Amino acid sequence: MDKIIIHNRIRELRFKAGEMTQQALAERVGITRQTVIALEKGKYYPSLELAFRIARTFAIPLGEIFEVADTAPKKIKSKKRTQ
Amino acid sequence: MGFREKNAWFCGVCILLIFIPYFYFSFQYPVEHVSVFLIAVVGLVVLLAGFHAINSIASKSIREAGDVPQADELDKLLELRASKWAGIVLAVLVLVWSMVAMLSVPIEGVSHATLQQPGAAALNELDFTISGTQALFWINLMFAGFVISNLVYYGRLIASYRGFANG
C-alpha cells in the first residue's frame, strides 16, 4: 500500500492570520510549540481532533488546511504465467 | 528545546552521573554498597527536584502559565514509543539474567557449600548455599538492567525529539 503524504498550509495560514506566532497557535489549540514545528515541517500528522481544532482556529474547512499529495502508485510486478 | 526534551536530557544525564559511580563501587564492594544505594537514590531525587525548580523559574512559559506544560498528543506518542523500546530492553535483560542465574547460581551455590564442608558426603543440590556477596552481586545485576532500560527510555525520547527538531 502506498504511504499517503499529507501537506498542510499551517505556516501560510499563520502569517495570514496577523503573523500569528507558533507559540500563539500552540496555546490556542492546546499543544506545544515543538508540535507546531513538527506539523509545519510535515514530520508529524495530527490526530483528527487536533486537525479540527486547527481548522476551527483559522475558521476555515479542514480540507483547506490539509491536502493529500499526489503519490506515484507503486509499480506492480507482473508475473508471467506459464501455461 | 522544549520543556520535555530538557527534562529527558537532564534525567538521562543524572542517571549516568549517579549510577556509573554507583555500579563501579557496588560491583567492587557488594556488601558495603547498601548505604551507597541510599545515597544514590536520595542524590537522584534531589538533583531532579532541583532541576524542576530551576527549569520552572527559568522558563518563561512555565512562569506565565504557573504550571509545567501538559503533554500533548505528540509528547504522548513519543513517550509511548520510548516505553516500548525500554520495555523490550528490560524484558530481554530480565530473560538473560534469569537464564544465567538459573544456570550459574546452583553451580556456584553447590561449590560454595562444598568449600564450607570439605569432609561432607555428596551434597544434594538442594543443600546449596550462596554467599551474601554473590547474592548482592546478582541483585545489583538485575538493578543494572532496570537502570539500563531507563537510559534507553530517555535516549529514545531525546532521539525522537531531536529527529522532529532537526527534520
gemmi code that builds the backbone of each chain (N, CA, C; Angstrom):
import gemmi

chains = {
    "A": [
        ("MET", (0.840, -1.196, 0.000), (0.000, 0.000, 0.000), (0.883, 1.258, 0.000)),
        ("ASP", (0.454, 2.241, -0.771), (1.235, 3.485, -0.827), (1.076, 4.282, 0.462)),
        ("LYS", (2.163, 4.927, 0.828), (2.092, 5.784, 2.008), (1.489, 7.125, 1.579)),
        ("ILE", (0.491, 7.545, 2.312), (-0.151, 8.816, 1.957), (0.664, 9.973, 2.546)),
        ("ILE", (0.987, 10.924, 1.687), (1.713, 12.106, 2.157), (0.726, 13.265, 2.245)),
        ("ILE", (0.693, 13.857, 3.441), (-0.261, 14.956, 3.661), (0.495, 16.278, 3.802)),
        ("HIS", (0.127, 17.213, 2.957), (0.701, 18.555, 3.066), (-0.249, 19.431, 3.881)),
        ("ASN", (0.315, 20.457, 4.513), (-0.571, 21.402, 5.209), (-0.134, 22.839, 4.959)),
        ("ARG", (-1.063, 23.742, 5.204), (-0.815, 25.177, 4.962), (-0.772, 25.954, 6.278)),
        ("ILE", (-0.383, 25.293, 7.337), (-0.428, 25.937, 8.662), (0.465, 27.189, 8.697)),
        ("ARG", (1.661, 27.034, 8.174), (2.614, 28.162, 8.205), (2.039, 29.378, 7.457)),
        ("GLU", (1.518, 29.097, 6.278), (0.945, 30.165, 5.446), (-0.245, 30.815, 6.156)),
        ("LEU", (-1.082, 29.979, 6.739), (-2.278, 30.495, 7.423), (-1.928, 31.313, 8.665)),
        ("ARG", (-0.847, 30.927, 9.322), (-0.400, 31.703, 10.494), (-0.032, 33.125, 10.089)),
        ("PHE", (0.668, 33.228, 8.985), (1.087, 34.564, 8.548), (-0.096, 35.395, 8.068)),
        ("LYS", (-1.057, 34.694, 7.454), (-2.260, 35.417, 7.002), (-3.112, 35.868, 8.192)),
        ("ALA", (-3.010, 35.134, 9.280), (-3.784, 35.482, 10.488), (-2.976, 36.448, 11.363)),
        ("GLY", (-2.549, 37.532, 10.764), (-1.839, 38.578, 11.515), (-0.493, 38.128, 12.052)),
        ("GLU", (0.213, 37.353, 11.262), (1.542, 36.837, 11.643), (1.524, 36.206, 13.036)),
        ("MET", (0.582, 35.311, 13.176), (0.456, 34.584, 14.447), (1.736, 33.769, 14.684)),
        ("THR", (2.230, 33.807, 15.899), (3.461, 33.044, 16.199), (3.120, 31.560, 16.414)),
        ("GLN", (4.162, 30.747, 16.333), (3.964, 29.302, 16.583), (3.466, 29.088, 18.007)),
        ("GLN", (4.019, 29.877, 18.935), (3.628, 29.748, 20.338), (2.154, 30.109, 20.524)),
        ("ALA", (1.721, 31.160, 19.828), (0.318, 31.592, 19.948), (-0.621, 30.518, 19.411)),
        ("LEU", (-0.258, 29.944, 18.269), (-1.098, 28.875, 17.705), (-1.122, 27.671, 18.646)),
        ("ALA", (0.066, 27.348, 19.170), (0.166, 26.201, 20.084), (-0.751, 26.383, 21.292)),
        ("GLU", (-0.751, 27.588, 21.854), (-1.594, 27.859, 23.021), (-3.080, 27.795, 22.669)),
        ("ARG", (-3.405, 28.256, 21.471), (-4.827, 28.283, 21.087), (-5.385, 26.891, 20.824)),
        ("VAL", (-4.535, 25.996, 20.315), (-5.063, 24.647, 20.041), (-4.673, 23.631, 21.124)),
        ("GLY", (-3.896, 24.080, 22.101), (-3.570, 23.216, 23.244), (-2.492, 22.191, 22.973)),
        ("ILE", (-1.459, 22.623, 22.242), (-0.293, 21.750, 22.021), (0.973, 22.533, 22.344)),
        ("THR", (2.123, 21.906, 22.192), (3.377, 22.622, 22.447), (3.908, 23.214, 21.141)),
        ("ARG", (4.813, 24.181, 21.292), (5.395, 24.818, 20.088), (6.167, 23.801, 19.255)),
        ("GLN", (6.768, 22.817, 19.938), (7.530, 21.784, 19.232), (6.615, 20.975, 18.302)),
        ("THR", (5.382, 20.779, 18.743), (4.429, 20.034, 17.905), (4.022, 20.858, 16.680)),
        ("VAL", (3.877, 22.177, 16.886), (3.555, 23.050, 15.746), (4.690, 22.989, 14.720)),
        ("ILE", (5.930, 23.031, 15.204), (7.100, 22.960, 14.310), (7.073, 21.636, 13.528)),
        ("ALA", (6.813, 20.535, 14.239), (6.771, 19.212, 13.590), (5.648, 19.142, 12.553)),
        ("LEU", (4.504, 19.767, 12.864), (3.374, 19.781, 11.925), (3.734, 20.569, 10.666)),
        ("GLU", (4.314, 21.747, 10.872), (4.651, 22.600, 9.724), (5.701, 21.953, 8.821)),
        ("LYS", (6.602, 21.206, 9.430), (7.629, 20.527, 8.633), (7.105, 19.266, 7.952)),
        ("GLY", (5.895, 18.869, 8.320), (5.322, 17.645, 7.758), (5.923, 16.392, 8.359)),
        ("LYS", (6.541, 16.552, 9.535), (7.158, 15.397, 10.198), (6.140, 14.621, 11.025)),
        ("TYR", (5.041, 15.266, 11.314), (4.028, 14.636, 12.160), (2.643, 14.967, 11.615)),
        ("TYR", (1.811, 13.945, 11.497), (0.435, 14.157, 11.064), (-0.459, 14.187, 12.301)),
        ("PRO", (-1.268, 15.236, 12.424), (-2.077, 15.362, 13.654), (-3.235, 14.362, 13.697)),
        ("SER", (-3.769, 14.182, 14.887), (-4.980, 13.367, 15.024), (-6.133, 14.153, 14.412)),
        ("LEU", (-7.226, 13.469, 14.189), (-8.397, 14.134, 13.593), (-8.888, 15.262, 14.510)),
        ("GLU", (-8.851, 15.003, 15.804), (-9.315, 16.004, 16.780), (-8.462, 17.278, 16.702)),
        ("LEU", (-7.141, 17.088, 16.659), (-6.241, 18.246, 16.592), (-6.412, 18.973, 15.257)),
        ("ALA", (-6.572, 18.213, 14.192), (-6.760, 18.820, 12.871), (-8.005, 19.714, 12.875)),
        ("PHE", (-9.093, 19.239, 13.491), (-10.317, 20.042, 13.568), (-10.115, 21.285, 14.438)),
        ("ARG", (-9.326, 21.130, 15.493), (-9.082, 22.293, 16.363), (-8.289, 23.366, 15.612)),
        ("ILE", (-7.330, 22.923, 14.791), (-6.544, 23.872, 13.994), (-7.455, 24.572, 12.976)),
        ("ALA", (-8.314, 23.787, 12.343), (-9.240, 24.353, 11.361), (-10.165, 25.376, 12.009)),
        ("ARG", (-10.617, 25.066, 13.212), (-11.515, 25.975, 13.924), (-10.785, 27.272, 14.296)),
        ("THR", (-9.491, 27.147, 14.631), (-8.702, 28.336, 14.981), (-8.611, 29.293, 13.793)),
        ("PHE", (-8.394, 28.734, 12.598), (-8.278, 29.589, 11.418), (-9.628, 29.856, 10.756)),
        ("ALA", (-10.673, 29.243, 11.292), (-12.043, 29.407, 10.798), (-12.175, 29.071, 9.310)),
        ("ILE", (-11.563, 27.988, 8.924), (-11.713, 27.507, 7.544), (-11.929, 25.986, 7.559)),
        ("PRO", (-12.473, 25.442, 6.474), (-12.710, 23.981, 6.474), (-11.394, 23.194, 6.526)),
        ("LEU", (-11.506, 22.004, 7.044), (-10.327, 21.132, 7.220), (-9.587, 20.897, 5.904)),
        ("GLY", (-10.364, 20.708, 4.849), (-9.780, 20.403, 3.541), (-8.938, 21.523, 2.969)),
        ("GLU", (-9.110, 22.725, 3.503), (-8.304, 23.845, 3.008), (-6.967, 23.971, 3.742)),
        ("ILE", (-6.826, 23.200, 4.789), (-5.544, 23.218, 5.522), (-4.715, 22.000, 5.137)),
        ("PHE", (-5.352, 20.874, 5.146), (-4.636, 19.621, 4.848), (-5.065, 19.086, 3.484)),
        ("GLU", (-4.088, 18.634, 2.745), (-4.425, 18.004, 1.469), (-3.478, 16.842, 1.211)),
        ("VAL", (-4.006, 15.844, 0.573), (-3.198, 14.661, 0.262), (-2.390, 14.958, -0.994)),
        ("ALA", (-1.076, 14.737, -0.864), (-0.192, 14.968, -2.012), (-0.358, 13.836, -3.009)),
        ("ASP", (-0.174, 14.175, -4.286), (-0.248, 13.117, -5.305), (0.949, 12.197, -5.164)),
        ("THR", (0.677, 10.936, -5.025), (1.780, 9.977, -4.914), (1.743, 9.034, -6.107)),
        ("ALA", (2.912, 8.739, -6.552), (3.002, 7.810, -7.681), (2.671, 6.411, -7.180)),
        ("PRO", (1.744, 5.734, -7.833), (1.410, 4.384, -7.366), (2.572, 3.423, -7.566)),
        ("LYS", (2.643, 2.495, -6.649), (3.719, 1.501, -6.747), (3.543, 0.646, -7.987)),
        ("LYS", (4.670, 0.369, -8.601), (4.599, -0.495, -9.784), (4.345, -1.933, -9.324)),
        ("ILE", (3.364, -2.509, -9.936), (3.057, -3.896, -9.596), (3.781, -4.811, -10.582)),
        ("LYS", (4.600, -5.650, -10.022), (5.352, -6.565, -10.884), (4.394, -7.584, -11.499)),
        ("SER", (4.405, -7.617, -12.784), (3.529, -8.598, -13.447), (4.262, -9.931, -13.582)),
        ("LYS", (3.595, -10.921, -13.085), (4.199, -12.249, -13.153), (3.780, -12.936, -14.443)),
        ("LYS", (4.770, -13.459, -15.079), (4.449, -14.180, -16.307), (3.833, -15.531, -15.947)),
        ("ARG", (2.723, -15.759, -16.545), (2.053, -17.027, -16.260), (2.512, -18.084, -17.253)),
        ("THR", (2.873, -19.147, -16.715), (3.260, -20.256, -17.598), (2.066, -21.162, -17.803)),
        ("GLN", (1.794, -21.384, -18.991), (0.616, -22.213, -19.264), (1.023, -23.633, -19.639)),
    ],
    "B": [
        ("MET", (14.588, 24.223, 22.492), (14.359, 22.909, 23.106), (13.181, 22.999, 24.079)),
        ("GLY", (12.238, 22.102, 23.937), (11.044, 22.130, 24.779), (11.305, 21.633, 26.188)),
        ("PHE", (10.323, 21.888, 27.037), (10.458, 21.508, 28.450), (10.676, 20.001, 28.597)),
        ("ARG", (9.911, 19.215, 27.839), (10.007, 17.756, 27.997), (11.316, 17.195, 27.466)),
        ("GLU", (11.849, 17.819, 26.425), (13.143, 17.352, 25.918), (14.253, 17.683, 26.922)),
        ("LYS", (14.171, 18.901, 27.470), (15.148, 19.291, 28.512), (15.084, 18.310, 29.673)),
        ("ASN", (13.859, 17.992, 30.049), (13.637, 17.058, 31.155), (14.275, 15.688, 30.857)),
        ("ALA", (14.067, 15.214, 29.625), (14.628, 13.909, 29.242), (16.157, 13.939, 29.267)),
        ("TRP", (16.735, 15.036, 28.749), (18.200, 15.196, 28.781), (18.707, 15.136, 30.222)),
        ("PHE", (18.043, 15.917, 31.070), (18.519, 16.010, 32.447), (18.394, 14.676, 33.182)),
        ("CYS", (17.276, 14.003, 32.995), (17.083, 12.704, 33.661), (18.137, 11.700, 33.189)),
        ("GLY", (18.376, 11.675, 31.883), (19.368, 10.752, 31.321), (20.759, 11.010, 31.868)),
        ("VAL", (21.129, 12.307, 31.871), (22.466, 12.677, 32.359), (22.593, 12.373, 33.862)),
        ("CYS", (21.534, 12.670, 34.612), (21.556, 12.406, 36.064), (21.726, 10.912, 36.347)),
        ("ILE", (21.005, 10.101, 35.599), (21.105, 8.639, 35.804), (22.532, 8.187, 35.542)),
        ("LEU", (23.137, 8.718, 34.466), (24.526, 8.344, 34.156), (25.471, 8.805, 35.267)),
        ("LEU", (25.288, 10.067, 35.677), (26.179, 10.635, 36.702), (26.095, 9.893, 38.035)),
        ("ILE", (24.890, 9.484, 38.377), (24.685, 8.837, 39.679), (25.042, 7.349, 39.622)),
        ("PHE", (24.582, 6.674, 38.557), (24.668, 5.211, 38.589), (25.955, 4.614, 38.016)),
        ("ILE", (26.713, 5.375, 37.228), (28.015, 4.823, 36.791), (28.934, 4.667, 38.010)),
        ("PRO", (29.108, 5.723, 38.838), (29.935, 5.527, 40.051), (29.337, 4.489, 40.996)),
        ("TYR", (27.987, 4.475, 41.066), (27.327, 3.532, 41.976), (27.669, 2.085, 41.600)),
        ("PHE", (27.499, 1.753, 40.312), (27.753, 0.367, 39.909), (29.252, 0.040, 39.953)),
        ("TYR", (30.087, 1.041, 39.656), (31.536, 0.836, 39.758), (31.892, 0.428, 41.190)),
        ("PHE", (31.280, 1.116, 42.138), (31.561, 0.839, 43.554), (30.914, -0.470, 44.004)),
        ("SER", (29.627, -0.639, 43.637), (28.887, -1.782, 44.189), (29.362, -3.127, 43.637)),
        ("PHE", (29.884, -3.148, 42.408), (30.398, -4.421, 41.898), (31.757, -4.760, 42.509)),
        ("GLN", (32.465, -3.715, 42.952), (33.747, -3.968, 43.618), (33.569, -4.334, 45.095)),
        ("TYR", (32.646, -3.628, 45.734), (32.393, -3.860, 47.168), (30.904, -4.141, 47.368)),
        ("PRO", (30.451, -5.343, 47.016), (28.992, -5.623, 47.044), (28.355, -5.483, 48.426)),
        ("VAL", (29.065, -5.808, 49.466), (28.446, -5.798, 50.798), (28.307, -4.369, 51.331)),
        ("GLU", (29.308, -3.547, 51.070), (29.292, -2.176, 51.625), (28.380, -1.229, 50.850)),
        ("HIS", (27.804, -1.711, 49.755), (27.138, -0.775, 48.852), (25.754, -0.341, 49.324)),
        ("VAL", (25.201, -0.988, 50.363), (23.817, -0.708, 50.754), (23.619, 0.776, 51.104)),
        ("SER", (24.566, 1.329, 51.871), (24.449, 2.753, 52.211), (24.655, 3.614, 50.968)),
        ("VAL", (25.517, 3.149, 50.074), (25.767, 3.906, 48.833), (24.501, 3.930, 47.971)),
        ("PHE", (23.736, 2.837, 48.018), (22.474, 2.769, 47.262), (21.522, 3.873, 47.735)),
        ("LEU", (21.417, 4.005, 49.050), (20.529, 5.038, 49.601), (20.998, 6.428, 49.200)),
        ("ILE", (22.318, 6.638, 49.260), (22.875, 7.947, 48.876), (22.568, 8.218, 47.400)),
        ("ALA", (22.722, 7.194, 46.559), (22.486, 7.353, 45.118), (21.036, 7.726, 44.842)),
        ("VAL", (20.109, 7.026, 45.498), (18.677, 7.289, 45.262), (18.307, 8.685, 45.756)),
        ("VAL", (18.771, 9.027, 46.961), (18.470, 10.358, 47.511), (19.100, 11.436, 46.616)),
        ("GLY", (20.332, 11.193, 46.171), (21.023, 12.144, 45.290), (20.249, 12.364, 44.003)),
        ("LEU", (19.728, 11.286, 43.447), (18.958, 11.386, 42.194), (17.687, 12.212, 42.406)),
        ("VAL", (17.000, 11.944, 43.505), (15.754, 12.679, 43.803), (16.051, 14.165, 43.992)),
        ("VAL", (17.129, 14.477, 44.733), (17.489, 15.884, 44.993), (17.851, 16.583, 43.683)),
        ("LEU", (18.638, 15.914, 42.838), (19.040, 16.505, 41.554), (17.831, 16.790, 40.671)),
        ("LEU", (16.912, 15.828, 40.590), (15.742, 16.001, 39.732), (14.813, 17.095, 40.258)),
        ("ALA", (14.644, 17.130, 41.583), (13.799, 18.176, 42.186), (14.427, 19.551, 41.941)),
        ("GLY", (15.737, 19.630, 42.090), (16.466, 20.888, 41.856), (16.315, 21.345, 40.421)),
        ("PHE", (16.422, 20.393, 39.490), (16.284, 20.744, 38.073), (14.895, 21.280, 37.773)),
        ("HIS", (13.873, 20.607, 38.309), (12.499, 21.055, 38.062), (12.284, 22.469, 38.593)),
        ("ALA", (12.850, 22.736, 39.757), (12.694, 24.074, 40.357), (13.382, 25.119, 39.476)),
        ("ILE", (14.630, 24.845, 39.061), (15.391, 25.809, 38.244), (14.721, 25.995, 36.881)),
        ("ASN", (14.300, 24.892, 36.284), (13.667, 24.959, 34.961), (12.355, 25.745, 35.026)),
        ("SER", (11.627, 25.561, 36.110), (10.360, 26.287, 36.250), (10.587, 27.785, 36.418)),
        ("ILE", (11.641, 28.139, 37.171), (11.944, 29.566, 37.374), (12.488, 30.163, 36.069)),
        ("ALA", (13.326, 29.394, 35.369), (13.996, 29.915, 34.173), (13.080, 29.970, 32.948)),
        ("SER", (12.102, 29.065, 32.854), (11.250, 29.030, 31.654), (10.130, 30.055, 31.755)),
        ("LYS", (10.109, 30.930, 30.756), (9.112, 31.996, 30.739), (7.692, 31.427, 30.625)),
        ("SER", (7.558, 30.415, 29.744), (6.217, 29.852, 29.507), (5.640, 29.221, 30.777)),
        ("ILE", (6.531, 28.594, 31.572), (6.050, 27.958, 32.809), (5.682, 29.026, 33.843)),
        ("ARG", (6.495, 30.084, 33.883), (6.205, 31.184, 34.825), (4.839, 31.796, 34.524)),
        ("GLU", (4.590, 32.004, 33.228), (3.328, 32.642, 32.830), (2.125, 31.732, 33.083)),
        ("ALA", (2.295, 30.438, 32.728), (1.174, 29.502, 32.892), (1.011, 29.062, 34.347)),
        ("GLY", (2.071, 29.165, 35.117), (2.021, 28.769, 36.528), (2.155, 27.275, 36.750)),
        ("ASP", (2.362, 26.533, 35.688), (2.497, 25.082, 35.795), (3.297, 24.575, 34.587)),
        ("VAL", (3.800, 23.361, 34.709), (4.523, 22.782, 33.566), (3.521, 22.479, 32.445)),
        ("PRO", (3.967, 22.601, 31.179), (3.011, 22.354, 30.092), (2.522, 20.910, 30.070)),
        ("GLN", (1.248, 20.757, 29.757), (0.666, 19.406, 29.659), (1.251, 18.691, 28.443)),
        ("ALA", (1.376, 17.373, 28.557), (1.862, 16.587, 27.424), (0.787, 16.583, 26.343)),
        ("ASP", (1.168, 16.964, 25.133), (0.189, 16.910, 24.045), (0.282, 15.555, 23.344)),
        ("GLU", (-0.445, 15.418, 22.229), (-0.522, 14.093, 21.596), (0.821, 13.620, 21.054)),
        ("LEU", (1.657, 14.562, 20.588), (2.985, 14.163, 20.087), (3.875, 13.690, 21.242)),
        ("ASP", (3.826, 14.430, 22.351), (4.609, 14.018, 23.538), (4.200, 12.614, 23.982)),
        ("LYS", (2.888, 12.377, 23.994), (2.388, 11.067, 24.447), (2.822, 9.958, 23.491)),
        ("LEU", (2.812, 10.269, 22.208), (3.234, 9.278, 21.205), (4.721, 8.927, 21.393)),
        ("LEU", (5.529, 9.969, 21.591), (6.964, 9.735, 21.761), (7.255, 8.977, 23.059)),
        ("GLU", (6.500, 9.306, 24.111), (6.672, 8.593, 25.384), (6.280, 7.120, 25.237)),
        ("LEU", (5.237, 6.900, 24.450), (4.774, 5.523, 24.209), (5.836, 4.717, 23.457)),
        ("ARG", (6.411, 5.341, 22.424), (7.460, 4.668, 21.644), (8.681, 4.378, 22.513)),
        ("ALA", (9.057, 5.370, 23.329), (10.232, 5.195, 24.204), (9.959, 4.086, 25.229)),
        ("SER", (8.727, 4.050, 25.739), (8.364, 2.999, 26.708), (8.441, 1.623, 26.069)),
        ("LYS", (8.036, 1.549, 24.812), (8.067, 0.272, 24.101), (9.511, -0.219, 23.976)),
        ("TRP", (10.390, 0.681, 23.595), (11.814, 0.319, 23.468), (12.384, -0.114, 24.817)),
        ("ALA", (12.086, 0.700, 25.836), (12.620, 0.398, 27.174), (12.065, -0.934, 27.683)),
        ("GLY", (10.801, -1.178, 27.387), (10.162, -2.434, 27.802), (10.809, -3.641, 27.151)),
        ("ILE", (11.109, -3.520, 25.870), (11.759, -4.630, 25.155), (13.141, -4.897, 25.751)),
        ("VAL", (13.888, -3.813, 25.974), (15.241, -3.963, 26.544), (15.167, -4.610, 27.927)),
        ("LEU", (14.217, -4.130, 28.750), (14.076, -4.684, 30.099), (13.701, -6.169, 30.040)),
        ("ALA", (12.787, -6.512, 29.141), (12.354, -7.908, 29.018), (13.526, -8.806, 28.606)),
        ("VAL", (14.309, -8.337, 27.645), (15.464, -9.134, 27.185), (16.475, -9.298, 28.318)),
        ("LEU", (16.749, -8.186, 29.019), (17.741, -8.255, 30.110), (17.267, -9.181, 31.240)),
        ("VAL", (15.994, -9.107, 31.580), (15.464, -9.981, 32.643), (15.529, -11.446, 32.214)),
        ("LEU", (15.222, -11.682, 30.943), (15.279, -13.051, 30.421), (16.713, -13.594, 30.485)),
        ("VAL", (17.655, -12.772, 30.025), (19.068, -13.193, 30.042), (19.518, -13.404, 31.484)),
        ("TRP", (19.135, -12.470, 32.347), (19.515, -12.566, 33.770), (18.965, -13.866, 34.373)),
        ("SER", (17.701, -14.156, 34.082), (17.075, -15.353, 34.645), (17.771, -16.621, 34.168)),
        ("MET", (18.073, -16.648, 32.869), (18.732, -17.844, 32.318), (20.120, -18.043, 32.923)),
        ("VAL", (20.876, -16.946, 32.979), (22.232, -17.041, 33.526), (22.180, -17.407, 35.014)),
        ("ALA", (21.226, -16.797, 35.741), (21.107, -17.077, 37.177), (20.696, -18.534, 37.412)),
        ("MET", (19.749, -19.012, 36.621), (19.290, -20.392, 36.795), (20.409, -21.402, 36.539)),
        ("LEU", (21.286, -21.051, 35.597), (22.386, -21.962, 35.288), (23.539, -21.859, 36.276)),
        ("SER", (23.903, -20.622, 36.611), (25.139, -20.460, 37.389), (24.954, -20.443, 38.903)),
        ("VAL", (23.821, -19.961, 39.381), (23.643, -19.864, 40.839), (23.691, -21.241, 41.523)),
        ("PRO", (22.994, -22.257, 41.016), (23.101, -23.570, 41.673), (24.529, -24.124, 41.646)),
        ("ILE", (25.211, -23.923, 40.523), (26.586, -24.437, 40.413), (27.489, -23.747, 41.430)),
        ("GLU", (27.389, -22.391, 41.460), (28.201, -21.624, 42.414), (27.805, -21.970, 43.843)),
        ("GLY", (26.499, -22.135, 44.051), (25.992, -22.444, 45.394), (26.491, -23.778, 45.904)),
        ("VAL", (26.500, -24.781, 45.035), (26.965, -26.112, 45.431), (28.467, -26.091, 45.709)),
        ("SER", (29.205, -25.389, 44.836), (30.657, -25.343, 45.046), (30.991, -24.600, 46.338)),
        ("HIS", (30.192, -23.580, 46.661), (30.396, -22.828, 47.896), (30.108, -23.713, 49.106)),
        ("ALA", (29.027, -24.517, 48.990), (28.660, -25.418, 50.082), (29.730, -26.489, 50.275)),
        ("THR", (30.313, -26.953, 49.167), (31.358, -27.969, 49.243), (32.601, -27.411, 49.928)),
        ("LEU", (32.887, -26.130, 49.644), (34.050, -25.491, 50.268), (33.865, -25.362, 51.776)),
        ("GLN", (32.601, -25.097, 52.174), (32.327, -24.932, 53.604), (32.390, -26.259, 54.359)),
        ("GLN", (32.004, -27.335, 53.675), (32.000, -28.657, 54.316), (32.859, -29.612, 53.480)),
        ("PRO", (34.156, -29.452, 53.558), (35.024, -30.258, 52.685), (34.925, -31.760, 52.955)),
        ("GLY", (34.662, -32.102, 54.207), (34.621, -33.529, 54.535), (33.257, -34.178, 54.312)),
        ("ALA", (32.281, -33.384, 53.937), (30.918, -33.902, 53.837), (30.765, -34.869, 52.678)),
        ("ALA", (29.778, -35.719, 52.848), (29.495, -36.666, 51.764), (28.873, -35.909, 50.592)),
        ("ALA", (28.536, -36.616, 49.582), (27.986, -35.990, 48.374), (26.809, -35.082, 48.746)),
        ("LEU", (26.900, -33.852, 48.313), (25.862, -32.867, 48.660), (24.674, -32.964, 47.716)),
        ("ASN", (23.521, -32.787, 48.323), (22.327, -32.687, 47.494), (22.298, -31.283, 46.890)),
        ("GLU", (21.839, -31.184, 45.690), (21.785, -29.860, 45.042), (20.880, -28.890, 45.800)),
        ("LEU", (19.937, -29.426, 46.532), (19.025, -28.553, 47.281), (19.688, -27.948, 48.510)),
        ("ASP", (20.860, -28.498, 48.872), (21.559, -28.004, 50.063), (22.491, -26.837, 49.770)),
        ("PHE", (22.485, -26.361, 48.547), (23.496, -25.356, 48.194), (23.301, -24.059, 48.977)),
        ("THR", (24.401, -23.347, 49.139), (24.345, -22.053, 49.818), (25.011, -21.010, 48.932)),
        ("ILE", (24.498, -19.814, 49.039), (25.101, -18.707, 48.282), (25.583, -17.682, 49.288)),
        ("SER", (26.784, -17.168, 49.062), (27.299, -16.159, 49.985), (26.542, -14.851, 49.776)),
        ("GLY", (26.564, -14.019, 50.784), (25.908, -12.715, 50.700), (26.482, -11.877, 49.574)),
        ("THR", (27.779, -11.984, 49.364), (28.449, -11.222, 48.309), (27.879, -11.603, 46.942)),
        ("GLN", (27.728, -12.925, 46.743), (27.192, -13.381, 45.455), (25.748, -12.947, 45.264)),
        ("ALA", (24.960, -13.073, 46.325), (23.544, -12.687, 46.233), (23.399, -11.208, 45.891)),
        ("LEU", (24.203, -10.380, 46.574), (24.128, -8.941, 46.306), (24.605, -8.612, 44.889)),
        ("PHE", (25.598, -9.365, 44.424), (26.083, -9.165, 43.058), (24.946, -9.415, 42.062)),
        ("TRP", (24.219, -10.512, 42.266), (23.122, -10.841, 41.342), (21.980, -9.850, 41.439)),
        ("ILE", (21.714, -9.358, 42.643), (20.653, -8.348, 42.795), (21.053, -7.057, 42.076)),
        ("ASN", (22.333, -6.703, 42.233), (22.831, -5.497, 41.564), (22.786, -5.618, 40.056)),
        ("LEU", (23.038, -6.821, 39.578), (22.999, -7.064, 38.139), (21.574, -6.834, 37.608)),
        ("MET", (20.610, -7.318, 38.351), (19.197, -7.109, 37.987), (18.857, -5.618, 38.011)),
        ("PHE", (19.334, -4.930, 39.052), (19.090, -3.491, 39.174), (19.733, -2.728, 38.012)),
        ("ALA", (20.912, -3.198, 37.576), (21.598, -2.566, 36.442), (20.728, -2.669, 35.183)),
        ("GLY", (20.041, -3.787, 35.035), (19.137, -3.958, 33.897), (18.015, -2.931, 33.921)),
        ("PHE", (17.495, -2.671, 35.097), (16.428, -1.673, 35.262), (16.939, -0.278, 34.902)),
        ("VAL", (18.158, 0.034, 35.368), (18.759, 1.347, 35.076), (19.026, 1.483, 33.574)),
        ("ILE", (19.514, 0.415, 32.950), (19.785, 0.457, 31.503), (18.484, 0.700, 30.719)),
        ("SER", (17.419, 0.037, 31.135), (16.150, 0.238, 30.417), (15.658, 1.677, 30.579)),
        ("ASN", (15.928, 2.286, 31.728), (15.579, 3.694, 31.928), (16.389, 4.595, 31.007)),
        ("LEU", (17.670, 4.266, 30.866), (18.531, 5.044, 29.967), (18.047, 4.925, 28.523)),
        ("VAL", (17.613, 3.733, 28.150), (17.084, 3.517, 26.793), (15.834, 4.383, 26.594)),
        ("TYR", (14.992, 4.435, 27.629), (13.770, 5.245, 27.554), (14.110, 6.712, 27.256)),
        ("TYR", (15.011, 7.274, 28.059), (15.336, 8.689, 27.874), (16.119, 8.912, 26.584)),
        ("GLY", (16.974, 7.966, 26.238), (17.743, 8.074, 24.994), (16.827, 8.082, 23.778)),
        ("ARG", (15.837, 7.210, 23.776), (14.894, 7.132, 22.659), (14.048, 8.395, 22.587)),
        ("LEU", (13.669, 8.895, 23.759), (12.865, 10.123, 23.819), (13.652, 11.302, 23.233)),
        ("ILE", (14.911, 11.414, 23.638), (15.758, 12.510, 23.143), (15.949, 12.378, 21.630)),
        ("ALA", (16.216, 11.148, 21.174), (16.427, 10.923, 19.735), (15.180, 11.317, 18.940)),
        ("SER", (13.999, 11.002, 19.463), (12.751, 11.349, 18.766), (12.566, 12.865, 18.714)),
        ("TYR", (12.789, 13.527, 19.847), (12.626, 14.989, 19.864), (13.628, 15.659, 18.923)),
        ("ARG", (14.863, 15.146, 18.922), (15.892, 15.709, 18.028), (15.504, 15.494, 16.579)),
        ("GLY", (14.940, 14.305, 16.302), (14.508, 13.982, 14.936), (13.468, 14.966, 14.428)),
        ("PHE", (12.525, 15.325, 15.296), (11.495, 16.284, 14.899), (12.058, 17.704, 14.777)),
        ("ALA", (13.002, 18.025, 15.656), (13.549, 19.385, 15.656), (14.471, 19.617, 14.452)),
        ("ASN", (15.288, 18.620, 14.141), (16.258, 18.808, 13.054), (15.660, 18.523, 11.683)),
        ("GLY", (14.627, 17.710, 11.671), (13.957, 17.414, 10.401), (14.851, 16.674, 9.430)),
    ],
}
model = gemmi.Model(1)
for chain_id, residues in chains.items():
    chain = gemmi.Chain(chain_id)
    for i, (resn, *xyz) in enumerate(residues, 1):
        res = gemmi.Residue()
        res.name, res.seqid = resn, gemmi.SeqId(i, " ")
        for name, pos in zip(("N", "CA", "C"), xyz):
            atom = gemmi.Atom()
            atom.name, atom.element = name, gemmi.Element(name[0])
            atom.pos, atom.b_iso = gemmi.Position(*pos), 0.0
            res.add_atom(atom)
        chain.add_residue(res)
    model.add_chain(chain)
structure = gemmi.Structure()
structure.add_model(model)
structure.setup_entities()
